[in-house]
Amino acid sequence: MTNIILCGGSGTRLWPISRTLMPKQFVKLFNNKSLFQLTLQRNSAACNKLFIVSNSEQYFLALDQLEEISNTKNNETKYLLEPIGRNTAPAIALACLALDKDEIVLVTPSDHLVKNEAQYQKILQSAKELAHLDCLVTFGIKPTFAETGFGYIEAEGEDVKAFHEKPDFATATAYLKAGNYYWNSGMFCFKAGVFLDELQKYSPRIYEASYAAYKAASSSASLTRIKLEDMQNIPEDSIDYAVMEKSSKVKVVPSDIDWSDVGSFDALYEELPKDENGNTVNEKYVQIDSKNNLIYGNERKIATVDIEDLIIVDTGDALLISKKGSSQKVKNIVEMIRGDSELHNIHLTAHRPWGTYTILEDNPKYKIKRIEVKPGGRLSLQKHFHRSEHWTVVSGTAVVTLGEREISLRANESIYIPMGELHRLENRGKLPLVVIETQIGDYLGEDDIVRIQDDYRRF
């Protein structure tokens, strides 16, 4: 069985923890593991193959986090990279096109939490048996309260009677009392060919455009890249609308697996460990007479006095304070700041395929960064039109390309890169390379980069 893992989405309801270039599925929220890593570990017990669908930025995050997990290294892993998102139906279709038609696939988001893993393995077996019978299987989570933020599945035994949109509170309460309604988990199980046949039957435009995009893609044994112009031709739609709500082959497996989509700070609060006062455990937190608060932040001390039922999230460059129960509105804050800053997009520490950089100081005319390059990593061969740079090596050995020259630098040695000059930073050593970069110029945006050559094909 192949686990198709969908890594799309930016998790705007968990801003400022989650950003476009570091979405919630890759943030290490649970015992220094991310939801993506927990998904890999959980599903590797039932699936011998992994198929990760992501964009180019997330591809390198996925590679790094997969490498950190020992129990998935024996699983065959493939990647499919989408240049833009077109929702779940095209993503699943493109992955299924790369598989044998009789291969059973387990489709899961990368950002859900399942705590009852023993029961989870049992329901996967039930779903697999139904998939062998050419059914399209969805997993219905037994609701524990009247949730208005989820879609619902109405069932009669294992048969699906209807899918329902996110209800109001009164309707959700009625669903809870009825007993035959389930939260729609967004997880599915079926044969790849059966899904593609149903997609072709009920959403032929998506099928045909996805088929054309897959055939035109650049592919290797482990990586398929879809071209932008082909992805743009695929109609955007979810698997629910495109197939599941129309097909007569749909079955539901009721799932009591202690599940959460961790879709808001209120949901996150329920999953994090707490102290005797109901505050989330945090080494940086001190309080007086404060109760039942979510406190997130590890960069500076957080102190509270006489507060209750608040959400306080500090990430160094952004501070969020909200009442518990109101955290669904955080996504509206993201829309408000999207136009005039990069706070929705990137953290102070940004992850790149070669390593990381951290912004230490950012001013209109100069910027200071700490750059860490992994052993064997190197930045693109590049130039800038609006800034010059000065690199000082803190630790490790740097190999610097500057124009036609190649220069080696050790700790406490430095080099100046004039505006417009071709340059590259490389670590050929076995230890991380740490460099302090000072930028000076009239414009210091990250888009002032002209890449001439790049190992990671970021053009």
HUSULPE-V531775 format. One line per field, one symbol per residue. ss: DSSP state (a for helix, b for strand, c for the rest). A space follows every 10 residues. Layout:
ss=???
This chain:
ss=cbbbbbcccc caaaccccbc cbcaaacbbb ccbbaaaaaa aaaaccccbb bbbbcaaaaa aaaaaaacca aacccbbbbb bcccccaaaa aaaaaaaccc cccbbbbbbc ccbbccaaaa aaaaaaaaaa aacccbbbbb bbcccccccc cbbbbbccbb bbbbccccaa aaaaaaaacc bbbbbbbbbb baaaaaaaaa aacaaaaaaa aaaaaacbbc ccbbbccaaa aaccccccaa aaaacccccb bbbbbcccbb ccccaaaaaa accbcccccb ccccbbbbcc bccbbbcccc cbbbbccbcb bbbbccccbb bbbcccaaaa aaaaaaaccc ccccccccbb bbccbbbbbb bbcccbbbbb bbbccccbcc bbbcccbbbb bbbbbccbbb bbccbbbbbc cccbbbbccc ccbbbbcccc ccbbbbbbbb bccccccccb bbbcccccc
